Amino acid sequence: MMLAKKDILCNRHIKFHLFWDYALEKIGADAVATGHYARSSFGPFLENFQPQKNVKLLQAADSLKDQTFFLSQVHQKALQSTMFPLGKFTKDRVKRMAQESGMEFVASKKESMGICFIGSRDFKSFIKQYLDPTPGPFIDLGTGRVVGHHQGIHNYTIGQRCRIGGQLHRYYIAHKDQKTQEIKVVDDTDHPVLYTTSLTTGPMHWINALPPLLLSTGKLRCLFR
């Protein structure tokens, strides 16, 4: 199965590439400040900046809101000129600071869990503006029976619940076939096909350098959420 994380790709190709290039190369800015909950070895305002030294991406003080996972594909050059002013604060502290500064609209703002550049818009309606529908069937993995139809595998992700009209069961995405546009579904969140004990990944992206632990032991400590 192939599973892409949209937020990671957005940060790598848009925010910290196209936008970063525009800010520094076109406008002439010295740096970019972002509201991500993360820290860097150069400090929140690049006060420890050293032009001949690589920067390290560090976890935020608020472990629950830490966003370094979503920044894991950002290139070294972009991070060297990026400020993370919120990285040393918890989310609750940031909200209190907003209230104390008279920015109640910020403090009371609801948590955002979607894709930032789409906002409150429906994802399927948004993506339809750029990709043509590619109809295909929903197939029950256990029985092989067609249980519904969809307008393109790009509208779904692995593990997602898919609402199929006329069905008594709740179905969840187990597999997507780009060639046939078939989507295999299962009717149980505990189905074994939704879990795995291994994974295959593409070339690694090291922000700073190859981890010493990996070089010395061949083992890598992996954090995931």
N, C-alpha and C positions, 0 to 999 in steps of 0.2 A: 504494500500500500504506500502511496505517497501523500504526505500531509504537510502542507505549507502553513506557516504561521504568518498571517497577514501583517501583524504589527511589527514583526521582526523585519520583514521585507520592506515595509513602508519606511522604517527608520534607516535601513541600509541604503535604499535607492532614492528615497524622496527627501526626508528630513535632513539626513546627514550626508547627502550627496548633492542632489539638485538644489535644495534650499541652501545648504552650506556653501556651495560654489557661488550661488547668486549673492549671498550676504557678504562673503569675503572677497570674491573676485570681481563682482559687478559693482556692488555698493562701496566696497572698501572697508567693511567692518573689521575690527581687530579680533572679535570673538563672537560666539553665539551663546546665549543663555537659554536653558531649557527647563521646563517644570518637571522633568522626570525625577522620580525618587531614586537617585543613584549618587555616587561620589566618584571622584578621581584622585589620583595621587598628586595632582597639581593643585588641589584645594578647590573650594567652592567658587572662588573668583580668580582662579589661575595664579594665586599669589606665590605658588611654589613652582611656577613654570620654568623649565630649563630646556632651551631650544635643541640641545644636543642629546636629550634624554627622552626615552619613550614614556608615555603616560600609561598608567594602569587604571582599569575600570574597577571600582570597588563597590561593594554592597552598601545600600542605604542604611541609615541608623534605624529606620522603621522597617523591620524585617517583614511585616505583613504587607507593606506597600512597595517593597523593593522592586524596581523595574529593570535591573541589570540583565535579566533574561531577554527582555525585548530589545536590548542594546547590544546583544552578543555578536552581531554581525557588522557592527559599525567599524569603519577603518581607523587605524591609528592616527592618520593625518587630521581627520575631522575631530577626534576626541581631544587632540592636543590644543584645540582652540575652542573647546566647549566648557561652559560653566554649568555647574549643578548646584545652584543656591539652596535648594530644598533638601539636599541629600543628608544633611546633618540634623534635620528635624523630623519629628513624627507628624503624621497627617493631622492628629488632633491639635498639635502645637501650631501648625500652619493655619488651621481654622481659627484658633484663638487669636493669632496675630492679625488675621483678616478682620475679625470682629473689633479688635482694639483699634484698628486703623479706619474703622467706619465702612468697611467693605462687606456688609452683611450679605449682599447678593452672592459673593464668593463663598463665604462661610456656610451658607445654606444651600449651596449648589449640590444637586444630587450626584452620586457616584457615577462616573462614566465607564461603562463596560464594553462599549461598542468600538467600531473603527473610527478614529478621530475625524478623518476627513469626510466621512459619511454622515456623522452626527445622528440625529433622530430619524433620518430617512430609512425606509425599508430597504434592506440590502438587495433583495431580488429586483426591486424596481430600479435601484441605482445601477446595478450591473447590467441590466437589460439595455441601458443606453449605450453600452460599449461592446457587448457580446450578443450575437444572435442566438435565439433559442435553439437547442439541440435536443429534441424530445427523445425519451427513452423509457424503459420499463423499470418499475420497482419489482424485484424478484425475491420472494421469501427464500432465504438460504436453506432452510430445513426441508421445504417441500418442493422447491423449484417452481412454485406457482407465481404467476404474475399477479400482484396485488394492487397495482396502480401504475400511474404514469407521471413523469416529471418533465420539466422543460430545460434540463441541462445539469450535468453533474457538477458544474462550477457553482451551483447554488447550494451545495451541501458539503459538509465535512464529516470525517469519520467520527462515529460515536454520537452524532447529532440525532435528536428525535425528528422524524419526518412525519408530518401530518398527512395521512393518506385517507381521503374520503371514503366512506362506506365500509371501513374496517373496524372490527370490534377491538383488535389488539393495538397497542402502541408499538410502532416500529422504530428501529434505530439503524443508522447507516453502518454497515459492516465492511463494505468494499465497493469501490467505484472503478469501472472499466472505461478508460478514455476512448478506446477504439470502438466499442459497441454501444457506449452510453448506458450500459446496464448498471443499476445500483442494487447490490445485494443487501437485504435488510433482515434483521432478527427481531423477535418480539419480546426480548428480555434484556434488561441492562446488565444482568449477570452472565450473559451468554459467553462461553469461553473464547469465541472469535473476537470479542471486543477487548481481550487482554492478550499480552504477549510478554515473554521473558527475554526477548532480544530485539535488536534493531539494526538496521543498516543505514549508514549515513554517508554523505558525500565528503569531499575534502574538508578538513578542519580549518576553521578560521581562528587564528590566534591573534588577539588584539595586541599583546605585548611580545611574548615569546613562548616557545614550547615549554610547558610546565616542567619544572625540575623533577617532580615526583614521577611523571610519565617517562622521562628520560632514564631515571635511575631504577625504577621498578617495573616499568611497562604497565602500570596501573594508573587509572585516572579517577579521581573523586568527582562524581557527577551530581549536580543539584538540579532538581526539576520541581515544577509546581503543577 
